């Protein structure tokens, strides 16, 4: 009876670990990590933007996501950012970000939408025009 109990316990622990991993491999978990990363940066006015995570690819302990920051005042203004994340325990952490292009606004000049400035080791966002 004891060996059977040990096997059942091991299977339940393994299943619980797999379930936790599946909950972590979601767009929502990645979006939460990006938002947490941006909230630590005083120069980012996250309240004036809407974050849209469009595409996420998971590969073991890493993930890559394409996000769009859309101005709440002018929703046609948006900036794309590509994020690389790494699993840290039971959450994701942003490792780096690079601009992936902007859209909206006039292609002939004018002011570019405000985008989150990259943290150390990241490429700053620049207007494509």
C-alpha positions as CSV (number, residue, x, y, z in Angstrom):
1,X,0.0,0.0,0.0
2,X,2.8,2.4,0.8
3,X,4.5,2.1,-2.6
4,X,1.2,2.8,-4.3
5,X,0.7,5.9,-2.1
6,X,4.2,7.1,-3.0
7,X,3.6,6.6,-6.7
8,X,0.2,8.4,-6.6
9,X,1.8,11.3,-4.7
10,X,4.6,11.6,-7.2
11,X,2.2,11.7,-10.1
12,X,0.1,14.4,-8.4
13,X,3.1,16.5,-7.8
14,X,4.3,16.1,-11.4
15,X,0.8,17.0,-12.6
16,X,0.7,20.1,-10.4
17,X,4.1,21.2,-11.8
18,X,2.9,20.8,-15.4
19,X,-0.3,22.7,-14.7
20,X,1.8,25.6,-13.3
21,X,3.9,25.6,-16.4
22,X,0.8,25.7,-18.6
23,X,-0.6,28.7,-16.7
24,X,2.7,30.5,-17.2
25,X,2.8,29.9,-21.0
26,X,0.0,32.3,-21.7
27,X,-0.3,35.7,-23.4
28,X,-1.7,37.1,-20.2
29,X,1.4,36.0,-18.1
30,X,3.7,37.6,-20.7
31,X,1.6,40.8,-20.7
32,X,1.7,41.0,-16.9
33,X,5.5,40.6,-17.1
34,X,5.8,43.5,-19.6
35,X,3.5,45.7,-17.5
36,X,5.6,44.9,-14.3
37,X,8.8,45.7,-16.2
38,X,7.3,49.1,-17.4
39,X,6.0,50.0,-14.0
40,X,9.5,49.9,-12.6
41,X,10.6,52.6,-15.0
42,X,9.7,56.2,-13.9
43,X,10.0,57.7,-17.4
44,X,7.2,55.6,-18.9
45,X,3.7,57.0,-18.7
46,X,1.9,53.7,-18.9
47,X,-1.4,55.3,-17.9
48,X,-1.5,57.2,-21.2
49,X,-1.0,54.1,-23.3
50,X,-2.8,50.8,-24.0
51,X,-0.7,47.7,-24.2
52,X,-1.7,45.1,-26.7
53,X,0.3,41.9,-26.8
54,X,-0.3,40.5,-30.3
55,X,1.9,37.5,-30.8
56,X,3.8,35.3,-28.2
57,X,6.1,32.4,-29.0
58,X,7.2,30.1,-26.1
59,X,10.3,28.0,-26.3
60,X,11.2,26.3,-23.0
61,X,12.3,28.9,-20.5
62,X,12.2,31.7,-23.0
63,X,9.5,33.6,-24.8
64,X,9.3,36.3,-27.5
65,X,6.4,38.7,-27.8
66,X,5.3,41.4,-30.2
67,X,3.5,44.2,-28.4
68,X,1.9,47.4,-29.5
69,X,1.6,50.6,-27.4
70,X,-1.4,52.6,-28.5
71,X,-2.0,56.2,-27.4
72,X,-5.2,56.6,-25.4
73,X,-5.5,60.2,-26.6
74,X,-4.9,59.3,-30.3
75,X,-5.6,55.6,-30.8
76,X,-4.4,55.8,-34.4
77,X,-0.9,56.4,-33.0
78,X,0.9,53.2,-32.0
79,X,4.5,51.9,-31.6
80,X,5.5,48.2,-31.9
81,X,8.0,46.6,-29.6
82,X,9.5,43.1,-29.7
83,X,10.2,41.7,-26.2
84,X,12.5,38.8,-25.2
85,X,11.6,37.2,-21.9
86,X,13.0,34.5,-19.6
87,X,11.2,32.4,-17.1
88,X,12.2,33.2,-13.5
89,X,10.5,30.8,-11.1
90,X,6.8,31.1,-11.6
91,X,6.8,34.3,-13.7
92,X,8.3,35.8,-16.8
93,X,10.9,38.6,-16.7
94,X,11.8,41.0,-19.6
95,X,15.3,40.5,-20.8
96,X,15.3,43.0,-23.7
97,X,13.2,44.9,-26.1
98,X,13.7,46.4,-29.5
99,X,11.4,48.5,-31.7
100,X,9.5,46.6,-34.3
101,X,8.1,49.6,-36.1
102,X,5.4,52.2,-35.5
103,X,2.2,53.1,-37.3
104,X,-0.3,55.8,-37.3
105,X,0.3,59.5,-37.5
106,X,1.5,61.3,-40.6
107,X,4.2,59.6,-42.6
108,X,5.5,63.1,-43.5
109,X,6.7,64.2,-40.2
110,X,5.1,65.5,-37.1
111,X,5.6,64.2,-33.6
112,X,6.1,60.5,-33.0
113,X,4.0,58.7,-30.4
114,X,5.4,58.4,-26.9
115,X,6.8,54.9,-26.4
116,X,8.4,53.2,-23.4
117,X,12.1,54.0,-23.3
118,X,14.2,50.9,-23.3
119,X,16.1,49.9,-20.1
120,X,19.8,49.3,-20.1
121,X,21.0,47.1,-22.9
122,X,18.0,47.8,-25.0
123,X,17.8,49.8,-28.2
124,X,15.9,53.1,-27.9
125,X,12.7,53.5,-29.9
126,X,12.9,55.9,-32.8
127,X,10.5,57.2,-35.4
128,X,10.6,55.5,-38.7
129,X,10.4,58.9,-40.4
